[in-house]
Amino acid sequence: MMRFLISFLPFFFLVVVLQEATCFNQHKELSHNIRNKLKGRLAISLSHSPSQTAKARSRVVYPAEYGADTSGARDSSDAIIKALEDAFSLESEAELLPGVKDLGGVLVDLQGGNYTISKPIKFPSSAAGNLVVQGGTLRASDAFPTDRHLVELWASSSQKLSKTASFDDLYNRKLQQPKGIYYEDITFRDILFDSGYHGGGIFVVDSARIRINNCFFLHFTTEGILVQGGHETYISSCFLGQHSTVGGDSGERQFSGTAIELASNDNAITDIAIFSSAVGIVLRGQANIVTGVHCYNKATGFGGIGILVMLAGNSQTRIDNCYMDYTAIVMEDPVQVHVTNGFFLGDANIVLKSIKGQISGLKIVNNMFTGNPNAKVPIVALDGVFGNVDQVVIDLNSVDGMGLRSTVGKQSVAGNGTKWVADFSGVLVFPNRINHIQYSFYSQGGPNNNNNNKFVPHAVTNVTNNVVVVESDKPVNGVVSFLVEQ
């Protein structure tokens, strides 16, 4: 046994030495690998190439990695613009609309930062889409230009429309642009846009299928959201106000700016609250829908407008289920416009403004109006003269404390004599315009009740200034029920 142990010991010591040598080499190799990885990370940090990390992070771009200051102490304009440029430069062979590169759903994540910017975050001019910007705050510095917007989807070859652009200008816009659409399927969500009383919030030009969701717009002096050209911009679940207030603001008379302006077609504004601005919504395009909007931006009594429907003669607008809180809807020569299921509070009403004197296909039905019973403000008022009126229905509205106006009038007149007069001038919307009359004559007999079973000839003898006159050839105790339409 002793002889076996003596012969085994040299072999045992050899194995131990070899294991130690192997462990030493492994630790040496591991340390070498760690040092190489640290050097690689340091090289990435020193080279300021977060675009490489963006690719490694499933196509997520973080402006903070480009030097953007999440605290807002330093200007972050250039860093955010560089992050967008890198997002647009990510390789992709897919397309959305022809010529619009599909970025594959790249996410520009603001990471809840509070970023100060001194110039607009202007998107690259290369046509692209399928991108999301989310989660943070953009605030204009004192140096921010007063005629620009915090974020601009505005390609260099696009032209900004004037405030007086006509229907033909909008219709021919696509023909004037070499590409037509530059941005598609771009989403802004969970962002606060604070313009700091320097310009506006978002400017969207020649774009399709843009989403602005769950965003907050403050302190704009021009427009919170401005859309020109393109179509299908969807604005939903947002709050917009020039001043932070919940109503009853002492400075309401000085509110200015426009919360949302759409010089574009086929857009939707849904579930929005507009709490301070001179004008809540301006519509200068066709086939737009506004639903679930609460406007208490500036009272009409102070010169404010809740919703302004422009593009006279070509409106084609639907306004449904909106709450007009002391602010009016003004429509210029409305053609094919529906206002339905709305609530108008505090003498808020609808004003029809004549540009060329044309109204066609207008329906104002099933709304509620509430106001001051002493003022008796008409629920629908005319601003100017309309010579061409066709297919207008204003009816079935519930009115409390305001002046009922309608294109349909009903009235019963009882009397003992030969003339029955129904005056609809206080109800009908348009002056001296009755297109249809229907009446029934119920005879209760003559003065001596001798004519109960005799027919008394009668007829409409005059229709002037919305007053209808029915006369009989003999005195009779009768009731005449009138139904008139404009």
C-alpha positions in Angstrom: 0.0 0.0 0.0 2.8 2.4 0.9 4.6 1.6 -2.3 1.4 2.4 -4.3 1.0 5.8 -2.7 4.6 6.7 -3.3 4.2 5.9 -7.0 0.9 7.8 -7.3 2.0 11.1 -5.7 4.0 12.4 -8.7 1.0 11.9 -11.0 -1.3 13.6 -8.5 0.9 16.7 -8.3 1.1 16.8 -12.1 -2.7 16.9 -12.4 -3.0 19.7 -9.9 -0.4 21.8 -11.6 -2.1 21.3 -15.0 -5.5 22.3 -13.5 -4.1 25.4 -11.9 -2.5 26.3 -15.2 -5.8 25.8 -17.1 -7.7 27.9 -14.5 -5.2 30.7 -14.8 -5.5 30.7 -18.6 -9.3 30.7 -18.4 -9.3 33.7 -16.0 -6.8 35.4 -18.2 -9.0 34.9 -21.3 -12.1 36.0 -19.4 -10.5 39.2 -18.2 -9.3 39.8 -21.8 -12.9 39.4 -23.1 -14.3 41.8 -20.5 -11.7 44.4 -21.3 -12.5 44.1 -25.0 -16.3 44.5 -24.3 -15.7 47.6 -22.1 -13.5 49.1 -24.8 -16.2 48.5 -27.4 -18.8 50.1 -25.3 -16.6 53.0 -24.5 -15.8 53.4 -28.2 -19.5 53.5 -29.0 -20.1 56.1 -26.3 -17.1 58.2 -27.4 -18.1 58.0 -31.1 -21.7 59.4 -30.4 -23.3 56.7 -32.6 -26.6 55.9 -30.9 -28.0 55.0 -34.3 -26.1 51.7 -33.9 -27.6 51.0 -30.5 -31.0 51.9 -31.9 -30.7 49.1 -34.4 -29.7 46.8 -31.6 -32.7 47.8 -29.5 -35.4 46.7 -31.9 -35.5 50.0 -33.8 -36.0 52.3 -30.8 -34.3 55.7 -30.9 -33.7 57.7 -27.7 -33.0 61.4 -28.2 -31.4 61.5 -24.7 -28.6 59.3 -26.1 -27.9 62.1 -28.7 -27.4 64.6 -26.0 -31.0 65.8 -25.4 -31.4 67.1 -21.9 -34.4 65.5 -20.2 -34.4 68.1 -17.4 -35.0 71.0 -19.8 -32.0 73.0 -18.6 -30.2 72.9 -21.9 -31.5 73.3 -25.5 -32.3 69.9 -27.1 -33.3 70.9 -30.6 -30.3 69.6 -32.5 -30.2 66.4 -30.5 -33.9 65.5 -31.2 -33.5 66.5 -34.9 -30.4 64.2 -35.2 -32.4 61.4 -33.6 -35.2 61.8 -36.1 -32.7 61.9 -39.0 -31.2 58.6 -37.8 -34.6 57.1 -37.5 -35.4 58.1 -41.1 -32.1 56.6 -42.2 -32.8 53.1 -41.0 -32.6 50.7 -43.9 -35.8 49.4 -45.4 -36.8 48.2 -48.8 -40.6 48.2 -48.1 -42.9 51.1 -49.1 -46.2 52.4 -47.9 -47.6 54.8 -50.6 -45.3 54.8 -53.7 -42.2 56.6 -52.8 -42.9 56.6 -49.1 -40.3 54.4 -47.3 -41.8 52.0 -44.6 -39.6 52.5 -41.5 -41.0 49.4 -40.0 -42.5 50.9 -36.9 -39.4 52.7 -35.5 -40.1 54.3 -32.2 -38.7 57.7 -31.1 -39.0 57.5 -27.3 -38.8 60.7 -25.4 -38.6 58.7 -22.2 -40.7 61.1 -20.2 -38.2 63.9 -20.6 -38.9 67.6 -20.4 -37.1 69.0 -23.5 -36.5 72.7 -24.2 -36.2 73.6 -27.9 -35.3 76.8 -29.6 -36.2 75.9 -33.1 -38.8 73.6 -34.8 -38.3 69.9 -34.7 -38.6 69.6 -38.5 -38.9 66.1 -39.9 -36.5 65.1 -42.6 -37.7 65.8 -46.2 -37.2 62.3 -47.4 -40.7 60.6 -47.7 -41.2 58.0 -45.0 -43.7 56.6 -42.6 -44.6 54.0 -40.0 -43.0 55.8 -37.1 -44.1 56.7 -33.6 -43.0 59.6 -31.4 -44.1 59.2 -27.8 -43.9 60.0 -24.1 -42.5 63.4 -23.1 -42.7 67.2 -23.1 -41.5 69.7 -25.7 -41.3 73.3 -24.5 -40.4 76.4 -26.6 -37.6 78.6 -25.2 -37.8 82.3 -25.4 -35.7 82.2 -28.6 -38.3 80.0 -30.4 -39.7 81.8 -33.5 -43.2 83.1 -33.2 -44.4 82.0 -36.7 -43.4 78.4 -36.5 -44.6 75.2 -34.7 -42.8 72.9 -32.2 -43.0 69.9 -34.5 -43.3 70.3 -38.3 -44.0 67.5 -40.8 -43.1 69.9 -43.6 -41.0 68.7 -46.5 -38.8 71.3 -48.2 -40.7 70.9 -51.5 -44.1 71.6 -49.8 -45.7 75.0 -49.9 -47.6 76.5 -47.0 -51.2 77.5 -47.8 -52.3 81.1 -47.2 -55.2 81.8 -44.7 -57.3 82.8 -47.7 -56.8 79.6 -49.8 -59.8 78.8 -51.9 -61.4 75.5 -52.7 -59.5 75.4 -56.0 -56.3 76.0 -54.2 -56.9 72.9 -52.0 -58.2 70.8 -54.9 -55.2 71.6 -57.2 -52.6 71.2 -54.4 -51.7 67.6 -55.3 -51.2 68.6 -58.9 -48.7 71.2 -57.8 -46.6 68.8 -55.7 -44.1 66.5 -57.3 -44.8 63.7 -54.8 -48.2 64.6 -53.3 -47.7 62.7 -50.0 -44.4 62.9 -48.0 -45.3 61.4 -44.6 -47.7 58.5 -43.9 -48.7 56.6 -40.8 -46.8 58.7 -38.3 -48.2 58.8 -34.7 -47.7 61.3 -31.9 -48.9 60.1 -28.6 -48.7 61.0 -24.9 -46.8 64.3 -25.5 -47.3 67.8 -24.0 -46.6 70.6 -26.5 -45.9 73.9 -24.7 -45.4 76.6 -27.2 -44.6 79.2 -24.5 -46.6 81.9 -26.3 -44.2 81.5 -29.3 -46.0 80.0 -32.4 -47.9 76.8 -32.5 -47.8 73.1 -31.6 -47.9 70.7 -34.6 -47.8 71.6 -38.3 -48.7 68.7 -40.7 -48.4 69.3 -44.5 -49.1 66.9 -47.4 -49.4 63.9 -45.2 -51.7 60.9 -45.0 -53.0 58.8 -42.1 -51.3 60.9 -39.3 -52.5 60.2 -35.7 -52.3 62.7 -32.8 -53.5 60.9 -29.8 -53.7 61.7 -26.1 -51.6 64.9 -26.4 -51.8 68.2 -24.5 -51.3 71.6 -26.2 -50.6 74.7 -24.2 -49.6 78.4 -24.7 -49.9 78.5 -28.5 -50.5 81.9 -30.2 -51.1 80.7 -33.8 -52.5 77.1 -34.0 -52.3 74.2 -31.6 -52.6 71.9 -34.5 -52.4 73.0 -38.2 -53.0 70.6 -41.1 -52.7 71.6 -44.7 -53.1 69.3 -47.7 -53.1 65.5 -47.6 -55.9 63.7 -45.8 -56.9 61.4 -43.0 -55.3 63.1 -40.0 -57.0 61.7 -36.9 -56.9 63.8 -33.8 -58.3 62.1 -30.7 -58.4 62.3 -26.9 -56.5 65.6 -26.7 -56.7 68.8 -24.7 -55.9 72.2 -26.2 -55.7 75.7 -24.6 -53.8 78.9 -25.0 -54.1 79.5 -21.2 -54.4 76.9 -18.5 -57.9 77.4 -17.2 -61.1 75.5 -16.5 -63.5 78.4 -17.4 -64.4 81.7 -15.9 -61.0 83.2 -16.7 -60.6 86.9 -16.0 -58.5 87.2 -19.2 -61.0 85.4 -21.5 -61.6 88.5 -23.6 -57.9 88.5 -24.6 -57.8 84.8 -25.7 -56.3 84.5 -29.2 -55.1 81.8 -31.6 -56.8 78.7 -33.0 -56.8 75.4 -31.3 -57.2 73.2 -34.5 -57.2 74.2 -38.1 -57.8 71.7 -40.9 -57.2 72.9 -44.5 -57.5 69.4 -45.6 -60.0 66.6 -46.5 -61.2 63.4 -44.9 -60.0 64.1 -41.4 -61.5 63.3 -38.0 -61.5 65.2 -34.7 -62.8 63.0 -31.9 -63.2 63.4 -28.1 -61.4 66.7 -27.7 -61.6 69.5 -25.1 -60.7 73.0 -26.2 -60.5 75.2 -23.1 -59.0 78.5 -24.3 -58.4 80.1 -27.7 -60.2 82.7 -29.8 -61.4 80.0 -32.2 -61.8 76.3 -31.3 -61.8 74.6 -34.7 -61.5 76.0 -38.2 -62.5 73.7 -41.0 -61.3 74.6 -44.5 -61.6 71.3 -46.2 -64.2 68.7 -47.2 -65.6 65.5 -45.7 -64.3 66.2 -42.2 -66.1 64.9 -39.1 -66.1 66.5 -35.7 -67.6 64.4 -32.9 -67.5 64.5 -29.1 -65.8 67.9 -28.9 -66.2 70.2 -25.9 -65.6 73.9 -26.8 -65.4 76.4 -24.1 -62.5 78.3 -25.6 -63.9 81.9 -25.7 -67.5 83.0 -25.2 -69.3 84.2 -28.3 -70.2 87.3 -26.2 -66.5 88.1 -26.1 -66.0 87.6 -29.8 -65.0 83.9 -29.7 -66.1 81.1 -32.1 -66.4 77.4 -31.1 -66.3 75.8 -34.6 -65.9 77.8 -37.8 -66.9 76.0 -41.1 -65.3 77.8 -44.0 -64.8 76.7 -47.7 -68.1 78.4 -48.6 -70.2 76.3 -51.0 -68.1 73.1 -50.6 -68.2 72.3 -46.9 -69.4 68.7 -46.7 -68.9 68.6 -42.9 -70.4 66.5 -40.1 -70.6 67.9 -36.6 -72.1 65.4 -34.2 -72.5 65.0 -30.4 -70.5 68.1 -29.5 -70.9 70.4 -26.5 -70.8 74.1 -27.4 -70.3 75.8 -24.1 -71.1 79.5 -24.6 -69.4 79.3 -28.0 -71.2 79.4 -31.4 -70.9 77.4 -34.5 -70.4 79.7 -37.5 -70.9 78.3 -41.0 -70.1 80.2 -44.3 -72.5 79.2 -47.1 -72.9 75.7 -45.8 -73.4 73.0 -48.4 -74.1 69.4 -47.2 -73.5 70.1 -43.5 -75.0 68.2 -40.6 -75.2 69.4 -37.0 -76.8 66.7 -34.9 -77.1 65.5 -31.2 -75.3 68.6 -29.8 -75.7 70.5 -26.6 -75.6 74.3 -26.8 -75.2 76.0 -23.4 -75.3 79.7 -22.4 -76.9 81.1 -25.5 -74.5 79.3 -27.7 -76.1 79.0 -31.1 -75.5 78.4 -34.8 -74.8 81.4 -37.2 -75.3 81.0 -40.9 -73.0 83.5 -42.6 -73.6 84.6 -46.2 -70.6 84.8 -48.5 -72.4 84.2 -51.9 -75.8 83.7 -50.4 -76.0 79.9 -50.9 -77.2 77.1 -48.6 -77.9 73.6 -49.7 -78.2 70.2 -47.9 -78.1 71.7 -44.4 -79.5 69.7 -41.5 -79.6 71.0 -37.9 -81.7 68.4 -36.0 -82.0 66.7 -32.6 -79.9 69.3 -30.6 -80.5 70.8 -27.2 -80.3 74.6 -26.7 -80.3 76.3 -23.3 -79.9 80.0 -22.6 -81.1 83.2 -20.9 -84.9 83.4 -21.1 -84.6 87.2 -21.0 -82.3 87.5 -24.0 -84.2 85.0 -26.2 -81.2 84.5 -28.5 -82.3 82.6 -31.6 -80.9 79.1 -31.8 -80.1 79.7 -35.5 -79.3 83.2 -36.7 -78.6 84.6 -40.2 -75.6 86.9 -40.9 -76.4 88.3 -44.3 -78.9 87.5 -47.0 -79.3 84.1 -48.7 -80.9 84.0 -52.2 -80.3 80.3 -52.9 -81.8 78.0 -50.3 -82.3 74.3 -51.0 -82.8 71.1 -49.0 -82.5 72.8 -45.6 -84.0 71.0 -42.5 -83.8 72.7 -39.1 -86.2 70.8 -36.8 -86.7 68.6 -33.8 -84.5 70.7 -31.6 -85.2 71.0 -27.8 -85.1 74.7 -26.7 -85.1 76.2 -23.2 -84.8 79.9 -22.7 -83.7 80.7 -26.3 -85.7 81.6 -29.4 -86.8 78.6 -31.3 -86.0 78.7 -35.0 -87.0 76.1 -37.6 -87.7 75.4 -41.2 -91.0 73.8 -40.2 -93.8 75.6 -38.5 -97.1 74.3 -36.9 -99.8 76.5 -35.5 -103.6 76.2 -34.8 -105.8 79.4 -34.9 -109.3 79.5 -33.6 -111.8 82.2 -34.4 -115.3 83.2 -35.2 -115.4 85.1 -38.5 -114.1 84.9 -42.0 -110.3 85.2 -41.5 -107.6 83.1 -39.7 -104.1 84.4 -39.6 -101.0 82.4 -38.7 -97.8 84.4 -38.2 -94.6 82.2 -38.5 -92.1 85.1 -38.7 -90.9 84.5 -35.2 -90.1 80.8 -35.8 -89.1 80.3 -39.4 -85.4 80.8 -40.1 -85.5 82.5 -43.5 -87.5 85.6 -44.1 -90.4 85.6 -46.5 -89.8 82.1 -47.6 -92.6 79.4 -47.4 -92.3 76.7 -50.0 -95.1 74.4 -48.8 -98.4 74.9 -47.0 -100.8 72.4 -45.6 -103.8 73.3 -43.5 -107.0 71.8 -42.2 -110.3 73.7 -41.6 -112.6 72.6 -38.8 -116.0 74.3 -38.9 -118.0 74.5 -35.6 -120.9 76.2 -37.2 -122.0 79.8 -37.9 -122.9 82.5 -35.4 -126.3 80.9 -34.7 -124.8 77.4 -34.9 -127.0 76.7 -38.0 -124.2 75.5 -40.3 -123.0 72.4 -38.5 -123.7 70.1 -41.3 -122.9 72.5 -44.1 -119.6 72.9 -46.0 -118.2 76.4 -45.8 -115.8 77.3 -48.8 -112.4 78.5 -47.7 -108.9 79.0 -49.1 -105.4 80.4 -48.6 -105.6 84.0 -49.7 -102.1 85.4 -48.8 -98.6 84.2 -48.0 -96.3 87.2 -47.3 -93.4 87.7 -44.9 -94.0 84.2 -43.4 -97.6 85.0 -42.6 -100.3 82.8 -43.9 -104.0 83.9 -44.2 -107.0 81.6 -44.7 -110.4 83.0 -45.4 -113.9 81.7 -45.7 -116.8 83.1 -47.8 -119.2 83.1 -44.8 -118.7 83.8 -41.1 -118.1 80.6 -39.2 -116.8 79.5 -35.8 -113.8 77.4 -36.9 -110.3 76.2 -36.1 -107.5 76.2 -38.8 -104.4 74.1 -38.2 -101.4 75.1 -40.3 -98.2 73.2 -41.3 -95.6 75.2 -43.3 -92.1 74.3 -44.5 -89.2 76.3 -45.9 
